[in-house]
Amino acid sequence: TSCLDVVQTVSKKDNSYNLSYRVSVSKSGLDMANLTTDSIKEIFEGMISVLKESASEGNQFKYDEFNTKSEYGFTTSFSVASDEQNKAFQAYLPVAKGSSITVPLNIIPLEYKSLFQQGINASNPDKETLNIINMMVSSYKYKLMLPKELTGEIKSAKLSGKGKAVALNFYPVLDSYMIEIPLDLYINPDANYNSVVITK
C-alpha cells in the first residue's frame, strides 16, 4: 500500500447510487512523517463524523476500521438516492448532465486536507525527509472505479475544483473504468479539487 491510499467505487441500482471507499495509510509512511496511528485515527473519524451522525436507515451506512502490521484505515459504504433529501449525503451524489457525469470526491473534506499537510509540517521533518515524502505522495493515486453500465464509453476525464482542470488517465478494468487521480493534487487544500468530470 502507498503512504495514503484511497479507492472509491460507484455503482447505481434502481434509483440509488451505491458508494464505497477504502482509505488507509501505511505505518512506514507514518513513521517517516513522525505521525502516530492515534493522530490519523482522529482525522479519519472526523472525516466521516457528519455522515455517521446524519445517516438514516435508507442510507445503509456502514463503517469499519482496520489495523494491520502494515497499514491503518477504514472502509465505508452507503447509498444515496437520486432525490436524496439529506444534505450531508447530497454532496456525494453523482450528477449526469448531457454527455457528462460529475462524480464528487468528498471523502476527505477540505478542512481535513489541510490537516494532513499540517500533520506532516508539525512533525518537523528535515529537508531530505520532506522531499522524500513529497516525492512519494506525488506518485500515489486516488483510484476511482466506475462501472461501464453507468458511464458508457468514456472519452475524457478531468479533475475539477478551484484549481485549473487537469486531464486524468483512465483504463478499462473488466466491466469498469479505473480513473487515476494524483493524490498530491487531490489533497492540496489551495486547489481544492473535489470532483471528476467525465465525458462520454
C-alpha positions in Angstrom: 0.0 0.0 0.0 1.1 3.6 -0.5 1.6 6.1 2.3 -2.0 7.4 1.7 -4.3 5.1 -0.3 -7.8 6.0 -1.5 -10.1 3.8 -3.5 -13.7 4.9 -4.4 -16.2 2.7 -6.1 -19.5 4.0 -7.5 -22.4 1.9 -8.9 -26.1 2.5 -9.4 -29.1 0.3 -8.8 -32.7 1.5 -9.5 -33.0 5.0 -8.0 -29.9 4.9 -5.8 -26.1 5.3 -6.1 -24.1 2.9 -4.0 -20.7 4.4 -2.9 -17.9 2.6 -1.1 -14.5 3.9 0.0 -11.3 2.4 1.3 -8.9 4.9 2.9 -5.6 3.8 4.5 -2.1 5.0 5.5 1.0 2.8 5.6 2.7 2.6 9.0 6.1 3.0 7.4 4.8 6.3 6.0 3.5 7.4 9.4 6.9 6.6 10.9 8.7 8.6 8.3 6.5 11.6 9.0 6.7 11.1 12.8 2.9 10.7 13.0 1.0 8.2 15.1 -1.9 5.9 14.4 -3.9 7.8 17.1 -3.4 11.1 15.3 -4.6 9.6 12.0 -7.5 7.8 13.7 -8.8 11.2 15.0 -8.6 12.6 11.5 -10.3 9.7 9.9 -13.1 9.7 12.5 -13.6 13.4 12.0 -13.8 13.0 8.2 -16.8 10.7 8.4 -18.5 12.1 11.6 -21.1 14.1 9.7 -22.1 11.1 7.7 -22.2 8.9 10.7 -24.4 11.3 12.7 -26.8 12.1 9.9 -27.3 8.7 8.3 -30.8 7.4 8.0 -31.9 3.8 7.6 -32.2 4.4 3.8 -28.6 5.4 3.5 -27.5 1.9 4.7 -24.4 3.5 6.2 -21.5 1.1 7.2 -18.1 2.0 8.7 -15.3 -0.3 9.7 -11.7 0.3 10.8 -8.8 -2.0 10.2 -5.4 -2.0 11.8 -2.7 -4.4 10.5 1.0 -4.6 10.8 1.5 -2.6 7.7 -1.5 -0.2 7.5 -4.3 1.5 9.3 -7.5 2.8 7.8 -11.2 2.4 7.3 -13.8 1.2 4.8 -17.2 2.9 4.5 -20.2 2.4 2.2 -23.6 4.0 1.8 -26.5 4.6 -0.6 -27.5 8.0 -2.0 -31.0 8.3 -3.6 -31.2 10.3 -6.8 -33.7 12.5 -5.0 -31.7 12.5 -1.7 -33.0 15.0 0.9 -30.2 14.6 3.4 -27.8 17.4 2.7 -24.8 15.6 4.1 -25.3 12.8 1.6 -26.4 15.0 -1.3 -22.8 16.2 -1.5 -21.8 12.7 -2.7 -24.4 12.3 -5.4 -23.1 11.9 -8.9 -24.8 14.3 -11.4 -25.4 13.5 -15.0 -25.9 16.3 -17.5 -26.0 15.7 -21.2 -22.9 13.7 -22.2 -21.1 14.4 -18.9 -21.2 12.9 -15.4 -19.7 14.8 -12.4 -18.6 12.4 -9.6 -17.8 14.1 -6.2 -14.6 13.3 -4.4 -15.7 14.4 -0.9 -14.5 11.6 1.3 -11.7 13.9 2.5 -13.3 17.3 3.2 -11.3 20.4 2.6 -10.5 21.1 6.2 -9.0 17.6 6.6 -6.8 18.1 3.5 -5.2 20.9 5.4 -4.8 18.7 8.5 -2.8 16.1 6.5 -0.4 18.8 5.4 -0.3 20.4 8.9 0.4 17.0 10.4 3.4 16.5 8.2 4.7 20.0 8.8 4.2 19.7 12.6 6.4 16.6 12.7 9.3 18.9 11.6 10.9 16.5 9.1 14.3 17.5 7.9 14.5 18.8 4.3 15.7 15.5 2.9 12.8 13.6 4.5 10.3 16.2 3.4 11.5 15.9 -0.1 11.1 12.1 0.0 7.6 12.4 1.5 6.6 14.9 -1.3 8.1 12.6 -4.0 6.2 9.6 -2.6 2.9 11.4 -2.4 3.3 12.8 -5.9 3.5 9.2 -7.2 0.4 8.0 -5.4 -3.1 7.8 -7.0 -6.7 8.1 -5.7 -8.4 5.4 -7.7 -12.0 6.0 -8.8 -13.8 2.9 -10.1 -16.9 3.4 -12.3 -19.0 0.7 -14.0 -19.3 0.9 -17.8 -23.0 0.4 -17.5 -23.1 3.8 -15.7 -20.6 5.7 -17.8 -20.9 4.2 -21.2 -17.6 4.7 -23.2 -15.5 7.4 -21.6 -13.9 9.8 -23.9 -12.2 12.1 -21.3 -11.9 12.6 -17.6 -10.8 15.8 -15.8 -10.1 16.7 -12.2 -12.2 19.7 -11.3 -12.1 22.2 -8.4 -10.7 25.7 -7.6 -7.5 25.0 -9.5 -7.2 24.6 -13.2 -8.9 21.4 -14.6 -6.5 18.6 -15.0 -6.8 15.8 -17.6 -6.7 12.3 -16.0 -5.6 8.9 -17.1 -8.3 6.2 -17.2 -8.3 2.5 -18.1 -10.8 -0.2 -18.7 -10.7 -2.9 -16.0 -13.1 -5.8 -16.8 -16.6 -4.2 -16.7 -15.5 -0.9 -15.2 -13.2 2.1 -15.7 -10.4 3.0 -13.3 -9.7 6.7 -13.2 -6.4 7.7 -11.6 -6.2 11.0 -9.6 -2.8 12.2 -8.4 -3.0 12.4 -4.6 -0.7 15.4 -4.3 -3.3 17.4 -6.4 -6.3 16.0 -4.6 -5.1 16.7 -1.0 -3.8 20.2 -1.9 -6.2 22.5 0.1 -5.4 25.5 -2.1 -6.5 23.9 -5.3 -9.5 22.2 -3.6 -10.1 19.6 -6.3 -13.4 18.0 -5.4 -14.8 16.2 -8.4 -14.1 14.3 -11.5 -16.0 15.2 -14.7 -16.2 12.5 -17.3 -17.3 13.0 -20.9 -19.0 10.1 -22.8 
